[in-house]
Amino acid sequence: MDPLVYIEPATMEHARILAPLMRQADVDEVMASHGYTPIEALEAGVNQSEVAWAGFLNGDLVGLFGISRRPFLSTTAVPWLLTGVGVEKHPRAFWKACRVIVADWREQFAGVEMEQFVDARHERALRWAARLGFHVEPAMPFGAAGLPFHRISMSGRKL
């Protein structure tokens, strides 16, 4: 039986709950990209996003995600996802939910390029992004630590 999947608007309380549960690869990525601790990354994501959600599987908070626009009049948006260890209990349900959300983003952000930078060490996230339809570019130095990151991108249009 598939687990119950639901989302609700993300809050700072969700950030405080998820921070100690973040997967190590996500912790390493936010430190390398922005020099953030888990709580700093989650709070920034919630505060800076046009829309941000908390994702649950069987009542357990498993991730926060959202999307923000680049500065004024930009045609670029930045999707983000930070996950807790709970996603590993139900990877298939998590996959299905991600596909629905990305399809919704492509419609909602028609005419907008979505881009993000993913730590080259986070191979699982890179495979996930590619399976969701993001174009994965070769790694280049990026972020606070200057480590290799891959730019991922996708056009916001109907599938």
C-alpha positions, 0 to 999 in steps of 0.5 A: 500500500502506498503511503499517504503523501501530502503537502502544506505551506512551509513554515519556520516550524517545519524548518526547525523540525527538519533541520536535525533530520536532513540527509547528510548529502543535503547538509554537505551541499548547503554548506558548500554552496552558501556556507549554511547550516541546515537550519539557515538553509531551510529558513532562507528557503522558506523566507526567500521563496515565492512559494514553499511547501512542506512534504509529508509521507505517512505524517512524517515531515520528509522535505521542504521545497519551493521556488523563487524568482531571480531579482526583479523582472528576471525570467529565471526561477530557482527551484530547491528541495532539501530532504530528511532521512524519511524520504528513504523509507518510501522512495517510490512515493517520493518519486511520484510526488516529485514528478507531479510537483515538477509538472506543475512548476513547468505549467506555473512558470511557463516561459521561465527557465528554472535553474539550480546548482547541485553539488557534484558529490550529491550523485543521487540528487543529480540522477533524480534531477535528470530523471525529472527532466532537468538538463545537467551541465558539466561540473564547475567551481561554485559556491562558498567552498568553490567545489564542483557543482552542476548547473541543472536547468529546465524550461517552464513549459507544458510537458 
